[in-house]
Amino acid sequence: MPIAIRRILVLCEGNHCRSPLAEALLRRALGPVSDVRSAGLRALVGEPAHEETQRQGVELGLDLSAHRGRQVTLDLAKRADLILVMDRAQKAACEALAPSVRGRVFLLGQWLSPDRPEIPDPIRRSAEDHRRIGDHIQGAIQTWLPRLARRNP
């Protein structure tokens, strides 16, 4: 029987662009059966989501206005059943922070084509880049949903 995945943590660098969007998309898709949170490895603690991220959220029917940046902690990582990161460096940093989470840390783009598993940081890039990266995040989440549904009866 598959292991239930109820607590999902999404990480990026600042918890300002990528992870807030991914968190909101996963929360909407999975509903109340899952506890989805986001944090940053070098978070902009207390800061709202980037304005382009908020704008894209509105276009997708998501309200990110209440989001505030949070720093990942050892406790937060250890509580997660699944940790999704944006790139390989973040995977290594997360596993170094909490070695006991090895085996639960995956790239958000894990199931995308082999040439696109990492999701680049849109910070200090154009609005079009933010949109393209947001689309990349949406596509990556779509690849996770069937896998998560099989694990969560």
N, C-alpha and C positions, 0 to 999 in steps of 0.2 A: 504494500500500500504506500502511495507517495506521501512524503512528509508535507504537512500543511505549512504554507508560507503566509503568515498573518502580519508580520511586522517587516516592512520594507523601508530601507534607508537609501536615499538617493544622494550621492555626493558629487560636488564639483569643487572648484577652488574657492570662490567667494560666496557661494550660496546667494548669488545675485542675478544670474541669468539662466543657466542650463538646469540646475537642479530644482529651482522653484517651479519652472514650467513642467518638468518631468513629474515632479511630485503632484501637481494639480491634475495633470492628465491621468496619471495612474490612480489617484484617489477617485476621480470621476468614473474611470473605467471599472475599477474593482469594487466600488461601493463600500458600505460600512463593514463588510467582513474583514477588511484589511486596515491596518494602521500604517499609513504611508507618511513618512517624514523626510525632510531634506536638511542638509547641513553642508558646511564647507570645510575644506582642509585648512584654508587660511581665510576664514569667513569675514565678511564685512558685517560684523556683529551689530544687530539692531537696525541695519539699513534695509529699506524696502527693495523689492525686486527692481531691476533696471527698467527704465521707462519703456524701452523697446520690448522687453519681455512682458511687461504689463499690457502694452498695446496689443501684442500678439495674443495674449491671454484673452483679452476682451473680444478679439475677432473670433476666438475659438469658444466663446461663451464661458470663459473662466474669469473669476475675480481674484486677482493676485494682490489686491491693494492691502490686505492685512498681513501679507508675508513680511517677516523680518529675518535678516540673516542670523544664522546660528552656527557656532563652531562645533565641529564634531568632537565628541568626547569618547573616552574609552568605554564608558557605560553605555552610551548611545549605540556605539558599534557592536558591543557584546550582546545587546538586547535584540538586535535585528536578526531575522531569519534569512534575509537576503539583502545584500548591499550592492547597489548598482553605481558604478563610477563611469566617468566620461573617457578616460584614457588609461593607458598602461602605467604611467607614472603615478597616477592617483591610486590605482590598484596596489602598487607596491607600497605607497605611503600609508594606505589604510591598513595593509597587512603588517607593516612595521609598527604602527600605532597599537594594533591589537592582534598579535599573532594568532590568538585563538579563533579569529574569524576566517582564517584561510579556509577555502572551500565554500565560503558563502559570499565571496566578493567576485563580481563579474562586471565586464564592460556592459553598459547599457546597449551598445551596438553589437553585442556578442553574436547575434543571430543574423546580422546583416551580411551583405557580401563581404568576402575576405578583405577587400580593399577599402572598406568603409566602417570598420568596427569602432574607431575612435571618433568622438564628437568634439570638434574644435571649440575653443573659447571665443565667443563673439565680442567680448569686451574691447572697446576702442575700435570697433569695426562699424561699417555702414549699416543702415536700417535693412538694406537688402541682405547683407550677410546674416544679421540677426534672424531674419525671416527664413533664410535657407537653412540655418542651423536649427531653428525651431522645427522646420519640416523634417530634418534629419532625426531629431528627438522623437517626433510623432511616429515616424516610420520604425524607429527602434522599439518604441513601446508596443506598437502593433505586433512585433515579432515575439514579445514576451507574453502577451495576453493569453494565447492558447496554452502556453507552458504553465502559467500561473493558474489558469482555470482547471487544468487537470490535477493540480495539487491541492486545490481548495474546494472541497465538496460543498 
